[in-house]
Amino acid sequence: MELKIATRQCRDQVGKDRCFHYFLTIDQEETSRLFFESYGVRIAEEAGDETTISAITTNAARIDELLTLLVDNRVGPAGLADVVADWL
């Protein structure tokens, strides 16, 4: 399952207009003793690339923090993996 969180527009270094859509992804995990949700992120550029990283955390507050960072800084699909790696 996924929820659209935000859309942001910006202009890149060469003056091209870009539009990014940010999504929270939710996967349900089940073991013999536990049932929990894991959260991830998908960023899709309008008429362009998209990148998804699933199962980043099981903590809702932490994924909210990450999504806020991504949206506020207008991170695109190409930069998602680097930002998540640094954030972890």
Summary of the structure (lengths in Angstrom):
residues: 88
radius of gyration: 13.9
end to end distance: 22.8
largest distance: 52.9
contacts: 233
relative contact order: 0.20
helix: 27%
strand: 49%
